[in-house]
Amino acid sequence: MFNTEFLPMSEVRKIKITLVMFFLLVITAVTIPFSIFFDYPPIVKILASIGLALAFVLILLLIRWNKIMFAVQVSIVYTIALTIFYIGGTGSFYAYLFFYIALTIIIFFQELYSYLTFGTLVVGLGTYYLFRHQADLVLIERIPGEFYVYVVILVVFYLIFLVQILYNEKLYIDLNYDWVKMNHLIEKYQDNSLSYLVELDRRNGKQPAYEDIRFQRAVGEIAVFLCEQFKENGKEILNVRDLYLYIHERGLKRILDNDEFSVATKKIANRLDKYLLNNRTDMVTMIFNFQTKFRETVPYRDNRYEYALDRIALGREEQIIALAMIYQYLASEVTRRDEWDPIGHPLTHQDIVKLMTALETDEFLTPELIAVFRDNADLFQQYLGKKS
Amino acid sequence: MERKQTYVFSEIEDYRQWLENKHLRTKNKFVLVLTLLLGAAVVTYMFLTHMDLTTTLTMMAGFLIVILVNVAMLAYGMENYRFYQMNQYITTFGVFILAISMVFVFDSPAMIASLFIAYALTAFYQDIKVMWISNAFLVFAVLALIIRYPGLLEFPNPSQESDFAVPFFFLVFVFVLTISSFILVKQKRFFYNQIALSKENEFRNIDLLIDMQNQVRGRTMDLPKYYANTAAFAKAFSAKLQMENVFQKKIDILQALDSGTPVSVLQAKYPEFTKEELDRFQDLLLGNHEKLLKLAMKISYVKDVHIKKREIFSETQFRSLNHQSDNMEIKILAFAVFYASLRRGDSFMRPLTEDEIYNVLVYTDYYYTIDPGIIRIYQENNKVFDDIVNDILGKKGKA
């Protein structure tokens, strides 16, 4: 729980549901003896207790089967069922507190639609409860409209968290968008890095790792050692390793199209795909990212991640010089690759014009600079373009 | 002593803080608006119900102080972000003091829930310290009410179990709120950290790409030609606009910097430029991995990056060897491939040593990208892993 800042949302959701289960267990454990004081016939109390116990087991099973979203929904329904059990059984102040607990549990999951549906239901139930037990809570008004104060505070509590969830939802979508965009960009860099690496391997006469027998053996022995810590026959994992190497050799598609392979094998092959070494996969990304840790880098400065030209170059003249240098770079250096040209080629003037005026370039160049470029494109081409 | 887990790149700390501050201003504004609305509602209610005028005015003054402090801090925060941080704490104190005052001024159990409103308001900040201050206030206020002012919790038809149930449910409520706030703060940090990590990964991957490109092509950029072309362009550009060529001196400075001339020498030659200005020119060089080269490279890659809606919040975006959909055998094999690849090295990157890998896998965020069972076995038996690799690949990694 203390390290949730390192975990992705799916893992955090798992922790959240586990914590909620713990709370519900404590509350249910207290509710069962409490129900003695509730105004229900004994049979209702017994049936409710059995129902709660069964629902609890259901949530546990859902967590075990990794149906986390479903478990979240069931746990919210469970909380509401507990709330209903309280409001039907007592008119005391502590039942009023239960609405806040129920709302907090729903807030905990930070799911907008769950909050809108179930949160509104809880506020509705709270208002109904307050109307029904008005006499139990307010006999002589200590302040004018005391009964309405109960209702208003519950509604305000709900609304403040609604605003908060909406804000978080928007913030997390924006942050996620930036994150995904950045990941895609890094993947594009790494696509090129990988092809350069293949080229360097070829020139050095070095085999790629997946074809290197010693590497294959090392992977096998490490995997067997790890596997033996979990089960008796660790050597079974060598079949998975062989399949993994075979995918490199034959390609995933041919394995999936081959009827001789069982469905289970195809399923494993499909999941191994993201760990292959002959394409830019998650595995290659992780290896590159890890390795960069051990490469020298310049010391941190405040503008380390700044790429907008008007922030890098403050004066107008510097910006125009920089734009001229960028143009030359794009026109002279290898910046475009495709599967027929793995080493790559520079951009043509038309490519550069298209690139400079594209929407994506807005984050780097101000509209004024783009206008300077557009108005003087002929000069850029004449003096800075690649001379044939 | 066991080292605390942290992020693999220490450089991200400042950027993460910058991201937090960037959003803190918006959060401060939200809290200000909500406090303003609540203050207006409370004071209006007090006026309409003809409550004691002095009490009403005092309460109004309390709200006004909190609101004015917020406005001032928002203004100062534009100069120094620490004002935003300070504002969180001041507002938390202010809002809770107002809520506690309301409980006593109105002398009604209905008003006890105003403490929850105060908690909800300050939860907006999503800050651990604010959370602890709020908890302290809430627990203190609830305990004081139960122990010192039980009269506030007297109801027309008290039930037998209330004596136990009210404190118990208060306690449960505070506990659930605390855990909820804690996890939400951590969740927010996760996103900020991932963005900051991606920025650093991008920075380092561009460096890697530049070096690989140079090695594959076997040459670096022809910079003298670049500057000569730029000078010719600047001349033609100035002529076209019928203005003096104001570019040449700066082009000369840039070329001198690119060829390794120290700033101190240039300062003597061009006294009209300050040291800060000359230092800033360093970012505009194309050689030696400087900013302009990175920008040029980034521009050439940025086109055609398309994001599908389903990719947002997708677990696959989190690069990991611990995907829920993978079974244990796949996770083991993935780890073995990852580890052996790092130890083997490649044509560009030297093999990493066991210590280098261990320190990153065990003490940084990489720890959470591996199945807990696997990383525990690695942590306890890393020498075995080292021996296996040394036996097969040879002992070639060096720090």
Interface residues (C-beta under 8 A of the other chain):
Chain A: M1 N3 T4 E5 F6 L7 P8 M9 S10 V12 I15 K16 L19 F23 V26 I27 V30 F34 F37 N66 T90 G91 S92 F93 Y94 Y96 L97 F98 Y100 I101 T104 I105 I107 F108 Q110 A135 D136 L137 V138 L139 R142 I143 P144 G145 E146 F147 V149 Y150 I153 L154 V156 F157 I160 F161 V163 Q164 Y167 N168 L171 Y172 I173 L175 N176 Y177 D178 W179 V180 K181 M182 N183 H184 L185 I186 K188 Y189 Q190 N192 S193 Y196 L197 E199 L200 D201 R203 N204 K206 A209 D212 R214 F215 R217 A218 V219 G220 E221 I222 A223 F225 L226 C227 Q229 F230 E236 I237 V240 R241 Y244 I268 R271 L272 K274 Y275 L277 D282 M283 T285 M286 I287 F288 N289 F290 Q291 T292 K293 F294 R295 T297 V298 Y300 D302 N303 R304 Y305 E306 Y307 L309 I312 A313 L314 E317 E318 I320 I321 A322 A324 M325 I326 Q328 Y329 L330 S332 E333 V334 T335 R336 I343 L347 L355 A358 E360 T361 E363 F364 N376 L379 F380 Q382 Y383 L384
Chain B: Q5 V8 F9 E11 D14 Y15 H23 T26 K27 F30 L34 L38 T49 F106 D107 S108 P109 A110 M111 A113 S114 F116 I117 A120 L121 A123 F124 L153 F155 P156 N157 P158 S159 Q160 E161 S162 A165 V166 F168 F169 F170 V172 F173 F175 V176 L177 I179 S180 F182 I183 L184 K186 Q187 K188 R189 F190 F191 Y192 N193 Q194 I195 S198 K199 E200 N201 E202 F203 R204 N205 I206 D207 L208 L209 M212 Q213 Q215 V216 R217 M221 D222 Y226 N229 T230 A232 F233 A234 A236 F237 K240 V246 F247 K250 I251 L254 R280 F281 D283 L284 L286 H289 K291 L292 L293 K294 L295 A296 M297 K298 I299 S300 Y301 V302 K303 V305 H306 I307 E311 I312 F313 S314 E315 T316 Q317 F318 R319 S320 L321 H323 Q324 S325 D326 N327 M328 E329 I330 I332 L333 A334 F335 A336 V337 F338 Y339 A340 S341 L342 R343 R344 D346 S347 F348 M349 R350 L352 E356 V360 D365 Y366 Y367 Y368 T369 G373 I374 I377 Y378 N381 V384 F385 I388 V389 I392 L393
